[in-house]
Amino acid sequence: MGKKYTEEEDKPEQAELRAKMREEQVKLSAYYRWMEKGKKEGSDSDDWFEAEDSLTD
């Protein structure tokens, strides 16, 4: 018999899916930030961190 999960807990598959969805959101947000900045070379880390910050607000 497997572990029972409460509503507050995620099954491992759900947690993994949410992590993948969040990463995809960050990728898209970072990409659009890069585009808005004129495709500036070398700004990938800044764009990524800004995207992460914007999604946690």
PDB file with one MODEL, atoms N, CA, C and O in Angstrom:
MODEL        1
ATOM      1  N   MET A   1       0.848  -1.171   0.000  1.00  0.00           N
ATOM      2  CA  MET A   1       0.000   0.000   0.000  1.00  0.00           C
ATOM      3  C   MET A   1       0.894   1.235   0.000  1.00  0.00           C
ATOM      4  O   MET A   1       1.856   1.300   0.766  1.00  0.00           O
ATOM      5  N   GLY A   2       0.590   2.218  -0.850  1.00  0.00           N
ATOM      6  CA  GLY A   2       1.410   3.419  -0.969  1.00  0.00           C
ATOM      7  C   GLY A   2       1.047   4.480   0.050  1.00  0.00           C
ATOM      8  O   GLY A   2       0.053   4.375   0.768  1.00  0.00           O
ATOM      9  N   LYS A   3       1.880   5.501   0.090  1.00  0.00           N
ATOM     10  CA  LYS A   3       1.654   6.620   1.006  1.00  0.00           C
ATOM     11  C   LYS A   3       0.401   7.373   0.597  1.00  0.00           C
ATOM     12  O   LYS A   3       0.138   7.565  -0.590  1.00  0.00           O
ATOM     13  N   LYS A   4      -0.370   7.800   1.591  1.00  0.00           N
ATOM     14  CA  LYS A   4      -1.538   8.629   1.321  1.00  0.00           C
ATOM     15  C   LYS A   4      -1.112  10.093   1.441  1.00  0.00           C
ATOM     16  O   LYS A   4      -0.360  10.453   2.347  1.00  0.00           O
ATOM     17  N   TYR A   5      -1.589  10.921   0.538  1.00  0.00           N
ATOM     18  CA  TYR A   5      -1.241  12.333   0.510  1.00  0.00           C
ATOM     19  C   TYR A   5      -2.437  13.170   0.922  1.00  0.00           C
ATOM     20  O   TYR A   5      -3.569  12.898   0.522  1.00  0.00           O
ATOM     21  N   THR A   6      -2.176  14.187   1.720  1.00  0.00           N
ATOM     22  CA  THR A   6      -3.237  15.126   2.067  1.00  0.00           C
ATOM     23  C   THR A   6      -3.378  16.117   0.931  1.00  0.00           C
ATOM     24  O   THR A   6      -2.562  16.127   0.009  1.00  0.00           O
ATOM     25  N   GLU A   7      -4.405  16.952   0.987  1.00  0.00           N
ATOM     26  CA  GLU A   7      -4.590  17.959  -0.056  1.00  0.00           C
ATOM     27  C   GLU A   7      -3.432  18.939  -0.104  1.00  0.00           C
ATOM     28  O   GLU A   7      -3.118  19.460  -1.174  1.00  0.00           O
ATOM     29  N   GLU A   8      -2.789  19.205   1.026  1.00  0.00           N
ATOM     30  CA  GLU A   8      -1.683  20.153   1.074  1.00  0.00           C
ATOM     31  C   GLU A   8      -0.409  19.574   0.484  1.00  0.00           C
ATOM     32  O   GLU A   8       0.476  20.321   0.067  1.00  0.00           O
ATOM     33  N   GLU A   9      -0.307  18.256   0.446  1.00  0.00           N
ATOM     34  CA  GLU A   9       0.879  17.593  -0.072  1.00  0.00           C
ATOM     35  C   GLU A   9       0.698  17.269  -1.548  1.00  0.00           C
ATOM     36  O   GLU A   9      -0.413  17.057  -2.035  1.00  0.00           O
ATOM     37  N   ASP A  10       1.824  17.241  -2.236  1.00  0.00           N
ATOM     38  CA  ASP A  10       1.814  16.835  -3.637  1.00  0.00           C
ATOM     39  C   ASP A  10       2.325  15.413  -3.761  1.00  0.00           C
ATOM     40  O   ASP A  10       3.188  14.972  -3.002  1.00  0.00           O
ATOM     41  N   LYS A  11       1.782  14.721  -4.715  1.00  0.00           N
ATOM     42  CA  LYS A  11       2.398  13.468  -5.103  1.00  0.00           C
ATOM     43  C   LYS A  11       3.693  13.851  -5.828  1.00  0.00           C
ATOM     44  O   LYS A  11       3.766  14.933  -6.411  1.00  0.00           O
ATOM     45  N   PRO A  12       4.698  13.002  -5.804  1.00  0.00           N
ATOM     46  CA  PRO A  12       5.966  13.345  -6.464  1.00  0.00           C
ATOM     47  C   PRO A  12       5.792  13.743  -7.926  1.00  0.00           C
ATOM     48  O   PRO A  12       6.491  14.635  -8.408  1.00  0.00           O
ATOM     49  N   GLU A  13       4.880  13.100  -8.629  1.00  0.00           N
ATOM     50  CA  GLU A  13       4.659  13.428 -10.042  1.00  0.00           C
ATOM     51  C   GLU A  13       4.124  14.847 -10.199  1.00  0.00           C
ATOM     52  O   GLU A  13       4.514  15.563 -11.121  1.00  0.00           O
ATOM     53  N   GLN A  14       3.230  15.254  -9.298  1.00  0.00           N
ATOM     54  CA  GLN A  14       2.661  16.599  -9.366  1.00  0.00           C
ATOM     55  C   GLN A  14       3.715  17.647  -9.061  1.00  0.00           C
ATOM     56  O   GLN A  14       3.753  18.695  -9.706  1.00  0.00           O
ATOM     57  N   ALA A  15       4.566  17.379  -8.090  1.00  0.00           N
ATOM     58  CA  ALA A  15       5.629  18.318  -7.736  1.00  0.00           C
ATOM     59  C   ALA A  15       6.596  18.481  -8.904  1.00  0.00           C
ATOM     60  O   ALA A  15       7.032  19.592  -9.203  1.00  0.00           O
ATOM     61  N   GLU A  16       6.926  17.383  -9.558  1.00  0.00           N
ATOM     62  CA  GLU A  16       7.834  17.434 -10.709  1.00  0.00           C
ATOM     63  C   GLU A  16       7.207  18.215 -11.859  1.00  0.00           C
ATOM     64  O   GLU A  16       7.885  19.006 -12.514  1.00  0.00           O
ATOM     65  N   LEU A  17       5.936  18.000 -12.105  1.00  0.00           N
ATOM     66  CA  LEU A  17       5.237  18.719 -13.164  1.00  0.00           C
ATOM     67  C   LEU A  17       5.203  20.213 -12.869  1.00  0.00           C
ATOM     68  O   LEU A  17       5.437  21.028 -13.761  1.00  0.00           O
ATOM     69  N   ARG A  18       4.910  20.579 -11.611  1.00  0.00           N
ATOM     70  CA  ARG A  18       4.890  21.997 -11.250  1.00  0.00           C
ATOM     71  C   ARG A  18       6.262  22.638 -11.423  1.00  0.00           C
ATOM     72  O   ARG A  18       6.358  23.784 -11.862  1.00  0.00           O
ATOM     73  N   ALA A  19       7.317  21.915 -11.082  1.00  0.00           N
ATOM     74  CA  ALA A  19       8.683  22.436 -11.244  1.00  0.00           C
ATOM     75  C   ALA A  19       8.996  22.659 -12.724  1.00  0.00           C
ATOM     76  O   ALA A  19       9.607  23.664 -13.087  1.00  0.00           O
ATOM     77  N   LYS A  20       8.580  21.729 -13.569  1.00  0.00           N
ATOM     78  CA  LYS A  20       8.813  21.873 -15.017  1.00  0.00           C
ATOM     79  C   LYS A  20       8.016  23.044 -15.579  1.00  0.00           C
ATOM     80  O   LYS A  20       8.515  23.788 -16.424  1.00  0.00           O
ATOM     81  N   MET A  21       6.785  23.210 -15.115  1.00  0.00           N
ATOM     82  CA  MET A  21       5.947  24.316 -15.582  1.00  0.00           C
ATOM     83  C   MET A  21       6.546  25.654 -15.158  1.00  0.00           C
ATOM     84  O   MET A  21       6.548  26.610 -15.933  1.00  0.00           O
ATOM     85  N   ARG A  22       7.047  25.721 -13.941  1.00  0.00           N
ATOM     86  CA  ARG A  22       7.667  26.960 -13.460  1.00  0.00           C
ATOM     87  C   ARG A  22       8.908  27.283 -14.280  1.00  0.00           C
ATOM     88  O   ARG A  22       9.119  28.436 -14.655  1.00  0.00           O
ATOM     89  N   GLU A  23       9.727  26.281 -14.560  1.00  0.00           N
ATOM     90  CA  GLU A  23      10.925  26.520 -15.364  1.00  0.00           C
ATOM     91  C   GLU A  23      10.553  27.042 -16.749  1.00  0.00           C
ATOM     92  O   GLU A  23      11.216  27.935 -17.276  1.00  0.00           O
ATOM     93  N   GLU A  24       9.506  26.494 -17.333  1.00  0.00           N
ATOM     94  CA  GLU A  24       9.049  26.953 -18.645  1.00  0.00           C
ATOM     95  C   GLU A  24       8.577  28.404 -18.573  1.00  0.00           C
ATOM     96  O   GLU A  24       8.840  29.187 -19.486  1.00  0.00           O
ATOM     97  N   GLN A  25       7.886  28.765 -17.498  1.00  0.00           N
ATOM     98  CA  GLN A  25       7.453  30.148 -17.321  1.00  0.00           C
ATOM     99  C   GLN A  25       8.654  31.085 -17.210  1.00  0.00           C
ATOM    100  O   GLN A  25       8.651  32.172 -17.787  1.00  0.00           O
ATOM    101  N   VAL A  26       9.670  30.669 -16.476  1.00  0.00           N
ATOM    102  CA  VAL A  26      10.874  31.487 -16.326  1.00  0.00           C
ATOM    103  C   VAL A  26      11.573  31.629 -17.675  1.00  0.00           C
ATOM    104  O   VAL A  26      12.017  32.720 -18.032  1.00  0.00           O
ATOM    105  N   LYS A  27      11.673  30.533 -18.425  1.00  0.00           N
ATOM    106  CA  LYS A  27      12.307  30.583 -19.749  1.00  0.00           C
ATOM    107  C   LYS A  27      11.612  31.592 -20.653  1.00  0.00           C
ATOM    108  O   LYS A  27      12.260  32.418 -21.296  1.00  0.00           O
ATOM    109  N   LEU A  28      10.291  31.514 -20.694  1.00  0.00           N
ATOM    110  CA  LEU A  28       9.536  32.428 -21.559  1.00  0.00           C
ATOM    111  C   LEU A  28       9.680  33.879 -21.105  1.00  0.00           C
ATOM    112  O   LEU A  28       9.859  34.784 -21.921  1.00  0.00           O
ATOM    113  N   SER A  29       9.600  34.081 -19.820  1.00  0.00           N
ATOM    114  CA  SER A  29       9.733  35.435 -19.287  1.00  0.00           C
ATOM    115  C   SER A  29      11.123  35.997 -19.580  1.00  0.00           C
ATOM    116  O   SER A  29      11.254  37.153 -19.982  1.00  0.00           O
ATOM    117  N   ALA A  30      12.154  35.187 -19.380  1.00  0.00           N
ATOM    118  CA  ALA A  30      13.528  35.629 -19.655  1.00  0.00           C
ATOM    119  C   ALA A  30      13.705  35.933 -21.140  1.00  0.00           C
ATOM    120  O   ALA A  30      14.357  36.911 -21.505  1.00  0.00           O
ATOM    121  N   TYR A  31      13.129  35.102 -21.984  1.00  0.00           N
ATOM    122  CA  TYR A  31      13.219  35.317 -23.428  1.00  0.00           C
ATOM    123  C   TYR A  31      12.585  36.646 -23.831  1.00  0.00           C
ATOM    124  O   TYR A  31      13.167  37.409 -24.602  1.00  0.00           O
ATOM    125  N   TYR A  32      11.390  36.920 -23.306  1.00  0.00           N
ATOM    126  CA  TYR A  32      10.720  38.168 -23.653  1.00  0.00           C
ATOM    127  C   TYR A  32      11.471  39.382 -23.100  1.00  0.00           C
ATOM    128  O   TYR A  32      11.490  40.438 -23.733  1.00  0.00           O
ATOM    129  N   ARG A  33      12.079  39.240 -21.941  1.00  0.00           N
ATOM    130  CA  ARG A  33      12.901  40.326 -21.400  1.00  0.00           C
ATOM    131  C   ARG A  33      14.088  40.591 -22.322  1.00  0.00           C
ATOM    132  O   ARG A  33      14.422  41.742 -22.601  1.00  0.00           O
ATOM    133  N   TRP A  34      14.717  39.526 -22.789  1.00  0.00           N
ATOM    134  CA  TRP A  34      15.848  39.639 -23.704  1.00  0.00           C
ATOM    135  C   TRP A  34      15.421  40.333 -24.994  1.00  0.00           C
ATOM    136  O   TRP A  34      16.130  41.202 -25.502  1.00  0.00           O
ATOM    137  N   MET A  35      14.269  39.949 -25.517  1.00  0.00           N
ATOM    138  CA  MET A  35      13.750  40.578 -26.737  1.00  0.00           C
ATOM    139  C   MET A  35      13.491  42.067 -26.518  1.00  0.00           C
ATOM    140  O   MET A  35      13.845  42.899 -27.353  1.00  0.00           O
ATOM    141  N   GLU A  36      12.867  42.390 -25.380  1.00  0.00           N
ATOM    142  CA  GLU A  36      12.550  43.784 -25.077  1.00  0.00           C
ATOM    143  C   GLU A  36      13.800  44.647 -24.939  1.00  0.00           C
ATOM    144  O   GLU A  36      13.766  45.847 -25.209  1.00  0.00           O
ATOM    145  N   LYS A  37      14.899  44.030 -24.520  1.00  0.00           N
ATOM    146  CA  LYS A  37      16.158  44.763 -24.350  1.00  0.00           C
ATOM    147  C   LYS A  37      16.959  44.831 -25.647  1.00  0.00           C
ATOM    148  O   LYS A  37      18.104  45.283 -25.643  1.00  0.00           O
ATOM    149  N   GLY A  38      16.384  44.397 -26.729  1.00  0.00           N
ATOM    150  CA  GLY A  38      17.068  44.461 -28.014  1.00  0.00           C
ATOM    151  C   GLY A  38      18.030  43.311 -28.259  1.00  0.00           C
ATOM    152  O   GLY A  38      19.017  43.465 -28.979  1.00  0.00           O
ATOM    153  N   LYS A  39      17.746  42.158 -27.663  1.00  0.00           N
ATOM    154  CA  LYS A  39      18.557  40.943 -27.852  1.00  0.00           C
ATOM    155  C   LYS A  39      20.013  41.179 -27.456  1.00  0.00           C
ATOM    156  O   LYS A  39      20.942  40.758 -28.146  1.00  0.00           O
ATOM    157  N   LYS A  40      20.182  41.853 -26.344  1.00  0.00           N
ATOM    158  CA  LYS A  40      21.502  42.225 -25.853  1.00  0.00           C
ATOM    159  C   LYS A  40      22.319  40.980 -25.482  1.00  0.00           C
ATOM    160  O   LYS A  40      21.883  40.150 -24.685  1.00  0.00           O
ATOM    161  N   GLU A  41      23.506  40.871 -26.077  1.00  0.00           N
ATOM    162  CA  GLU A  41      24.413  39.746 -25.786  1.00  0.00           C
ATOM    163  C   GLU A  41      24.882  39.805 -24.342  1.00  0.00           C
ATOM    164  O   GLU A  41      25.164  40.884 -23.819  1.00  0.00           O
ATOM    165  N   GLY A  42      24.967  38.653 -23.700  1.00  0.00           N
ATOM    166  CA  GLY A  42      25.524  38.564 -22.364  1.00  0.00           C
ATOM    167  C   GLY A  42      24.581  38.935 -21.236  1.00  0.00           C
ATOM    168  O   GLY A  42      25.005  39.011 -20.083  1.00  0.00           O
ATOM    169  N   SER A  43      23.312  39.167 -21.540  1.00  0.00           N
ATOM    170  CA  SER A  43      22.362  39.546 -20.482  1.00  0.00           C
ATOM    171  C   SER A  43      21.529  38.364 -20.007  1.00  0.00           C
ATOM    172  O   SER A  43      20.566  38.532 -19.259  1.00  0.00           O
ATOM    173  N   ASP A  44      21.907  37.166 -20.445  1.00  0.00           N
ATOM    174  CA  ASP A  44      21.067  35.993 -20.150  1.00  0.00           C
ATOM    175  C   ASP A  44      20.892  35.742 -18.656  1.00  0.00           C
ATOM    176  O   ASP A  44      19.786  35.429 -18.215  1.00  0.00           O
ATOM    177  N   SER A  45      21.947  35.870 -17.875  1.00  0.00           N
ATOM    178  CA  SER A  45      21.816  35.638 -16.432  1.00  0.00           C
ATOM    179  C   SER A  45      20.919  36.685 -15.787  1.00  0.00           C
ATOM    180  O   SER A  45      20.046  36.359 -14.983  1.00  0.00           O
ATOM    181  N   ASP A  46      21.141  37.946 -16.145  1.00  0.00           N
ATOM    182  CA  ASP A  46      20.301  39.011 -15.593  1.00  0.00           C
ATOM    183  C   ASP A  46      18.843  38.809 -15.977  1.00  0.00           C
ATOM    184  O   ASP A  46      17.951  38.950 -15.141  1.00  0.00           O
ATOM    185  N   ASP A  47      18.603  38.479 -17.233  1.00  0.00           N
ATOM    186  CA  ASP A  47      17.230  38.254 -17.700  1.00  0.00           C
ATOM    187  C   ASP A  47      16.580  37.099 -16.949  1.00  0.00           C
ATOM    188  O   ASP A  47      15.407  37.166 -16.582  1.00  0.00           O
ATOM    189  N   TRP A  48      17.356  36.036 -16.724  1.00  0.00           N
ATOM    190  CA  TRP A  48      16.837  34.860 -16.024  1.00  0.00           C
ATOM    191  C   TRP A  48      16.466  35.221 -14.587  1.00  0.00           C
ATOM    192  O   TRP A  48      15.373  34.895 -14.123  1.00  0.00           O
ATOM    193  N   PHE A  49      17.388  35.900 -13.879  1.00  0.00           N
ATOM    194  CA  PHE A  49      17.131  36.246 -12.482  1.00  0.00           C
ATOM    195  C   PHE A  49      15.962  37.230 -12.354  1.00  0.00           C
ATOM    196  O   PHE A  49      15.165  37.131 -11.421  1.00  0.00           O
ATOM    197  N   GLU A  50      15.865  38.168 -13.280  1.00  0.00           N
ATOM    198  CA  GLU A  50      14.728  39.103 -13.279  1.00  0.00           C
ATOM    199  C   GLU A  50      13.420  38.345 -13.509  1.00  0.00           C
ATOM    200  O   GLU A  50      12.403  38.641 -12.883  1.00  0.00           O
ATOM    201  N   ALA A  51      13.458  37.388 -14.392  1.00  0.00           N
ATOM    202  CA  ALA A  51      12.262  36.584 -14.681  1.00  0.00           C
ATOM    203  C   ALA A  51      11.852  35.792 -13.451  1.00  0.00           C
ATOM    204  O   ALA A  51      10.669  35.748 -13.115  1.00  0.00           O
ATOM    205  N   GLU A  52      12.801  35.170 -12.777  1.00  0.00           N
ATOM    206  CA  GLU A  52      12.491  34.434 -11.553  1.00  0.00           C
ATOM    207  C   GLU A  52      11.891  35.361 -10.498  1.00  0.00           C
ATOM    208  O   GLU A  52      10.890  35.032  -9.861  1.00  0.00           O
ATOM    209  N   ASP A  53      12.519  36.524 -10.327  1.00  0.00           N
ATOM    210  CA  ASP A  53      12.014  37.480  -9.329  1.00  0.00           C
ATOM    211  C   ASP A  53      10.600  37.928  -9.658  1.00  0.00           C
ATOM    212  O   ASP A  53       9.766  38.049  -8.761  1.00  0.00           O
ATOM    213  N   SER A  54      10.320  38.175 -10.925  1.00  0.00           N
ATOM    214  CA  SER A  54       9.003  38.662 -11.305  1.00  0.00           C
ATOM    215  C   SER A  54       7.912  37.618 -11.058  1.00  0.00           C
ATOM    216  O   SER A  54       6.756  37.967 -10.819  1.00  0.00           O
ATOM    217  N   LEU A  55       8.277  36.359 -11.115  1.00  0.00           N
ATOM    218  CA  LEU A  55       7.292  35.291 -10.905  1.00  0.00           C
ATOM    219  C   LEU A  55       7.074  34.972  -9.435  1.00  0.00           C
ATOM    220  O   LEU A  55       6.106  34.294  -9.089  1.00  0.00           O
ATOM    221  N   THR A  56       7.946  35.443  -8.575  1.00  0.00           N
ATOM    222  CA  THR A  56       7.772  35.189  -7.150  1.00  0.00           C
ATOM    223  C   THR A  56       7.093  36.339  -6.431  1.00  0.00           C
ATOM    224  O   THR A  56       6.738  36.224  -5.258  1.00  0.00           O
ATOM    225  N   ASP A  57       6.913  37.451  -7.137  1.00  0.00           N
ATOM    226  CA  ASP A  57       6.236  38.617  -6.525  1.00  0.00           C
ATOM    227  C   ASP A  57       4.765  38.388  -6.404  1.00  0.00           C
ATOM    228  O   ASP A  57       4.043  39.258  -5.916  1.00  0.00           O
TER     229      ASP A  57
ENDMDL
END
